[in-house]
Amino acid sequence: MIPDTHTPHRRRLPMTSLIDVVFLLLIYFIVTSSMSPAEAELLSGLQAEQRKTGGASDIQPQVVLVDVVEGKPAFIMGARVMRTKDELVSVLKQLPQDAGVFVKVTGFAPVQAAATALQAVRDAGFVRVTYVPADEPHG
């Protein structure tokens, strides 16, 4: 029989490279799965936060209420009523900052007063600041 010169010859790809890659991937997945802890053994974020702040749970966060008193914006903390940002900053600097602060703004307070309160809290050094719109006006 005469060989056909018009049909292309089939070339075989070398399999050793493919086998090496498969073995390396297999080794990688075996090593990484045995080194990572099981999901049931991982701590949740809540448990880790509770362990870190164990002694600080007695400290309550400060609350700054922004409202309108006698027709003018005011910053209220407990029984103290402050009219300026500087007064608020000086009072806040005297307080513990670990628990953070809530800035609660009533519906009657102007936006500028809320922004002033938030800036005063930051100027006093508080890192944990939470903005809370109040449901109803104070008083």
Sequence and secondary structure as in RCSB ss.txt:
>XXXX:A:sequence
MIPDTHTPHRRRLPMTSLIDVVFLLLIYFIVTSSMSPAEAELLSGLQAEQRKTGGASDIQPQVVLVDVVEGKPAF
IMGARVMRTKDELVSVLKQLPQDAGVFVKVTGFAPVQAAATALQAVRDAGFVRVTYVPADEPHG
>XXXX:A:secstr
    SSS       SHHHHHHHHHHHHHHHHHHHHS  GGGS  HHHHHHHHTTGGGG   EEEEEEEETTEEEE
EETTEEE SHHHHHHHHHTS  SS EEEEE TTS HHHHHHHHHHHHHTT S EEEEE SS   
